[in-house]
Amino acid sequence: MDEETPSVGVTMADVARLAGVHPSTVSRALRGDTRISAEVREQVREVADRLGYRPNPLLTALSSLRHQHSQHKTPTTLAYVLREETHVTDHFKGVKKAATASGFKVEVFTIGSSLSPKRLNQILTYRNILGVILAPLPEAHGSFELDWDKYATVALEYTFLHPRFDRIVPDSFQSVVQVLKQCANYGHRRVGIVLSHAVHERNEGLLVAAYEYHVRRDNRLVLIEPLIVGPEGEEAAIHDWLLRAQPEVVITSNRIMSEVRKCMDTLGLDVPRQIGLVNLNADPVSPEHAGIVLNAQMMGEQAAYHLVHKLHHNQFGVPASPVSIQTYFRWVDGPTLIPAKEMERPAVYDAQQSAPASAE
């Protein structure tokens, strides 16, 4: 028998009879249910492969739905876990929307001075909450400890570092590439990027990597050394970088947007008449800046759908090979970027005696 071609007419009952188990055991074993011993799961899989049996995915989904309705009079709860320093955002709106559509409800748990990870673990265990979504942490990279083997877990964004779980992340690399293409299409050549150290680390260096990669490939653009600034001395570093690099457009993010604008004002750089400004996390409703809108709600939705999938397939604990699912973004025009031909060169640039620092 060709193992790649399922036999016509082979049923779950046939597998159960040959394996010496009940048909329901076959169903659970083929789904990887850990309530079935590893020995029996392997025996069932071997018999199913030998007979060429393949489950009907539509019947499997229907069975799962019936089981949920029979077992749960009220929706099963998913835990959305925050840190005290953060707050509920559009991520949560997406999580709640998708969870509700899948027959689940979501409850927020905030780890901090009043709720330790140990206490949270006790609460989740007592209430039999098996699904956990980890909201982005306030720091660049961090973690906390739960009894992870008990839970199906999905993380949002890049911040939760240890252990590594399946995660839903923005396509940070392509977002910067899109910004650079847009700037070049507007006729700009000297486009620079300024990031806080926290944002640089939170995105695992992908923003700067994308900047350097694309500028080297696009001969319309000039490579300017990226500026990564720490929590101290941000304004002085940005001020000096602006005079040295003399960019036509600056790419940055909300984390240090106010500092960048303040330095531009101090130098008399008019936005957008003399210098352009692009936000890597622009407001989706009424953008004050041109830039990228990251669809946080979509990220939340995908996190919930992925978690529900893991619960239905009994995928608990730390995955051996975690996956990252990227969500896309969209460009929005805003009042901080205009075509190069409509701009004028800043007088403060001409006043500099040294030439702009750049690397071709």
C-alpha positions in Angstrom: 0.0 0.0 0.0 1.3 3.4 -0.9 1.6 5.3 2.4 1.2 8.6 0.7 -2.3 7.7 -0.6 -5.0 7.1 2.0 -7.0 3.9 1.6 -10.6 4.5 0.6 -13.1 3.3 3.2 -10.7 3.0 6.1 -12.5 4.2 9.2 -11.6 5.1 12.8 -13.4 1.9 13.9 -11.0 -0.1 11.7 -8.0 1.5 13.4 -9.5 1.0 16.8 -10.3 -2.7 16.1 -6.7 -3.4 14.9 -5.1 -1.4 17.7 -7.3 -2.9 20.4 -8.7 0.3 21.7 -11.9 2.3 21.7 -12.6 4.6 18.7 -12.6 7.6 21.0 -9.0 6.7 22.1 -8.0 6.7 18.4 -9.4 10.2 18.0 -7.6 11.5 21.1 -4.3 9.7 20.3 -4.2 11.1 16.8 -4.7 14.6 18.3 -1.7 14.1 20.6 -3.9 14.2 23.7 -1.5 13.7 26.7 -4.2 11.9 28.7 -3.5 9.0 26.4 -0.1 7.3 27.2 2.8 7.8 24.8 2.9 4.1 24.2 -0.8 3.9 23.1 -0.5 7.1 21.0 2.5 5.6 19.1 0.6 2.3 18.7 -2.5 4.1 17.2 -0.4 6.2 14.9 1.5 3.1 13.6 -1.8 1.3 12.9 -3.3 4.4 11.3 -0.3 4.8 9.0 -0.3 1.1 8.1 -3.9 1.3 7.1 -3.6 4.6 5.4 -6.2 6.2 7.6 -6.5 10.0 7.5 -9.0 11.9 9.8 -11.7 14.0 8.1 -10.8 17.5 9.1 -14.4 18.7 8.9 -15.6 15.9 11.2 -12.7 16.5 13.6 -13.6 20.2 13.8 -17.3 19.4 14.4 -16.4 16.9 17.1 -14.3 19.4 18.8 -17.1 22.0 18.8 -19.6 19.5 20.1 -17.2 18.6 22.9 -16.8 22.2 23.9 -20.5 22.8 24.1 -21.1 19.7 26.1 -18.3 20.4 28.6 -18.7 24.1 29.1 -22.0 25.8 30.0 -20.1 29.1 30.1 -17.2 30.2 27.9 -13.7 29.0 28.7 -11.5 31.7 30.0 -8.2 32.8 28.5 -5.7 34.8 30.6 -4.3 38.0 29.1 -1.2 38.7 31.3 0.2 42.3 31.7 3.0 43.8 33.7 2.1 46.5 36.2 4.0 49.2 34.1 1.9 48.5 31.0 -1.8 49.1 30.2 -4.5 47.5 28.1 -4.1 48.5 24.4 -5.4 47.7 21.0 -3.7 44.3 21.3 -6.3 43.4 24.0 -9.2 44.6 21.8 -8.1 42.2 19.1 -7.6 39.3 21.6 -11.1 39.9 23.0 -12.7 40.1 19.6 -11.2 36.9 18.3 -11.7 35.0 21.6 -15.4 35.9 21.7 -15.8 34.8 18.1 -14.2 31.4 19.0 -16.4 30.9 22.1 -14.0 32.0 24.7 -13.8 34.9 27.1 -10.7 36.8 28.2 -9.7 38.0 31.7 -6.8 40.4 32.4 -4.3 39.6 35.0 -1.7 42.3 36.0 1.6 41.1 37.5 3.0 43.6 39.9 3.2 44.5 43.6 -0.3 43.1 44.3 0.0 39.9 42.1 3.2 37.9 42.0 3.8 35.3 39.3 3.6 32.7 42.0 0.2 33.9 43.0 -1.0 34.1 39.4 0.1 30.6 38.9 -2.0 29.5 41.8 -5.1 31.4 40.5 -4.8 30.0 37.0 -4.4 26.4 38.4 -7.3 26.8 40.8 -9.6 28.1 38.0 -8.3 25.6 35.4 -7.3 28.4 33.0 -5.1 26.7 30.5 -4.6 29.4 27.8 -2.2 32.4 28.4 -1.5 35.4 26.1 1.6 37.4 27.2 1.2 41.1 26.5 4.3 43.1 25.4 6.6 43.8 28.4 7.6 47.4 29.2 11.3 46.6 29.0 13.2 45.7 25.9 13.5 42.0 26.9 12.3 40.3 30.0 10.4 37.3 31.5 8.7 35.9 34.6 8.1 32.4 35.8 5.0 30.3 35.7 4.5 26.6 35.5 4.6 26.8 31.8 4.1 23.0 31.2 0.4 23.5 32.4 -0.4 26.2 29.8 -0.8 26.8 26.1 1.0 30.1 25.7 1.3 32.8 23.0 3.4 36.0 23.3 2.8 39.3 21.7 5.7 41.1 20.0 9.4 40.5 20.7 9.7 41.4 24.4 9.2 38.1 26.3 12.6 36.4 25.9 12.8 33.3 28.2 11.4 30.8 27.5 10.7 31.2 23.8 7.0 30.8 23.0 5.0 31.1 19.8 4.6 34.8 19.2 2.8 37.3 17.0 5.0 40.1 15.9 5.0 43.1 13.5 7.0 42.9 10.3 9.6 45.3 11.6 12.1 44.7 8.8 9.7 45.4 6.0 8.1 48.4 7.7 11.5 50.2 7.5 12.0 49.1 3.9 8.6 50.6 3.1 9.5 53.9 4.7 12.7 54.1 2.8 11.0 53.4 -0.5 8.4 56.0 0.2 11.1 58.6 1.0 13.1 57.8 -2.1 9.9 58.1 -4.2 9.5 61.6 -2.8 12.9 62.4 -4.0 14.8 62.3 -0.7 18.4 61.0 -0.6 19.6 61.7 2.9 17.2 59.7 5.1 18.5 58.8 8.6 17.1 56.8 11.5 17.1 57.6 15.2 15.9 55.1 17.8 15.9 54.7 21.5 18.0 51.8 22.8 14.8 50.2 24.2 13.0 50.3 20.8 16.2 49.0 19.1 16.4 46.1 21.5 12.6 45.4 21.5 12.7 44.8 17.8 15.9 42.6 18.0 17.9 45.0 15.9 15.6 44.5 12.9 14.9 48.2 12.3 18.6 49.2 11.9 19.3 46.0 9.9 16.5 46.8 7.5 17.7 50.4 7.2 21.3 49.5 6.3 20.2 46.6 4.1 17.9 48.7 1.9 20.0 51.9 1.7 22.9 49.8 0.4 20.6 48.3 -2.3 18.9 51.6 -3.4 21.3 53.9 -5.2 18.8 56.8 -4.7 19.7 56.8 -1.0 22.8 57.8 1.0 23.8 55.7 4.0 23.8 57.8 7.2 25.1 56.2 10.4 22.0 55.2 12.5 21.7 56.9 16.0 20.8 54.7 19.0 20.4 56.8 22.1 20.0 55.7 25.7 17.9 57.1 28.5 20.4 59.7 29.4 21.7 62.5 27.1 19.2 61.9 24.4 18.7 65.5 23.3 22.4 66.3 23.2 23.1 63.2 21.1 20.2 63.9 18.7 21.3 67.6 18.4 24.8 66.6 17.5 23.7 63.9 15.1 21.4 66.3 13.2 24.2 68.8 12.6 26.7 66.1 11.7 24.4 63.9 9.5 22.3 66.7 8.0 19.4 64.4 7.0 16.5 65.5 4.8 14.2 63.1 6.6 14.4 61.5 10.0 12.8 58.1 10.8 12.0 57.6 14.5 9.3 56.2 16.9 7.0 57.5 19.6 9.5 56.6 22.3 11.7 59.6 21.5 9.5 61.6 19.1 9.2 64.5 21.5 13.0 64.7 22.0 13.6 64.7 18.2 11.0 67.4 17.7 12.5 69.5 20.5 16.0 69.3 18.9 14.7 70.2 15.5 12.9 73.3 17.0 16.1 74.3 18.8 18.1 74.2 15.6 15.3 76.1 13.7 14.5 73.1 11.5 11.0 73.6 10.2 9.0 70.4 9.7 8.2 69.6 6.9 9.5 72.6 5.0 13.1 72.0 5.8 13.2 68.5 7.3 10.9 65.5 7.0 9.8 63.3 9.9 8.5 59.7 9.8 6.9 57.8 12.7 7.4 54.0 12.8 4.2 53.8 14.9 1.9 56.4 13.6 -1.6 56.9 14.9 -4.1 54.9 12.7 -7.0 57.3 13.2 -5.6 60.8 12.9 -1.9 60.6 12.2 0.1 63.6 13.3 3.1 62.2 11.3 3.6 60.4 8.1 4.6 56.8 8.7 3.7 53.2 9.5 0.6 52.1 11.2 1.2 48.8 13.0 -2.1 46.9 13.3 -2.0 46.0 17.0 -5.6 44.9 17.0 -4.8 42.4 14.2 -1.9 41.1 16.2 -4.2 40.5 19.2 -6.7 38.7 17.0 -4.0 36.4 15.6 -2.7 35.7 19.1 -6.1 34.6 20.3 -6.8 32.4 17.2 -3.4 30.8 17.5 -3.9 30.1 21.2 -7.3 28.5 20.6 -5.7 26.3 18.0 -3.1 25.2 20.5 -5.7 24.4 23.1 -7.7 22.4 20.6 -4.6 20.4 19.8 -3.4 20.0 23.4 -0.2 21.9 22.7 0.9 22.8 26.2 4.3 23.8 27.6 7.3 25.4 25.9 7.4 24.5 22.2 10.4 22.6 20.9 10.4 24.8 17.8 8.5 28.0 18.5 7.1 29.9 15.6 6.8 33.7 14.9 3.8 34.9 12.9 4.3 38.3 11.3 1.5 40.8 10.8 1.7 43.4 8.1 1.4 47.2 8.3 0.2 50.1 6.2 1.8 53.4 5.2 -0.1 56.6 6.0 0.5 60.0 4.6 0.9 62.8 7.1 1.8 66.4 7.5 5.4 65.8 8.3 6.7 64.6 4.9 6.5 66.4 1.6 8.3 65.8 -1.7 12.0 66.9 -1.8 11.3 69.4 -4.6 9.0 71.4 -2.3 11.6 71.7 0.5 14.4 74.2 1.1 17.9 73.5 2.5 18.2 74.6 6.2 20.5 77.5 6.8 21.9 75.7 9.9 23.3 73.0 7.6 25.1 75.5 5.5 26.5 77.1 8.6 28.4 74.0 9.4 32.0 74.1 8.4 32.4 70.3 8.1 30.8 68.2 5.4 28.0 65.9 6.3 29.2 62.6 7.7 28.1 59.7 5.5 29.2 56.4 4.1 28.3 55.6 0.5 
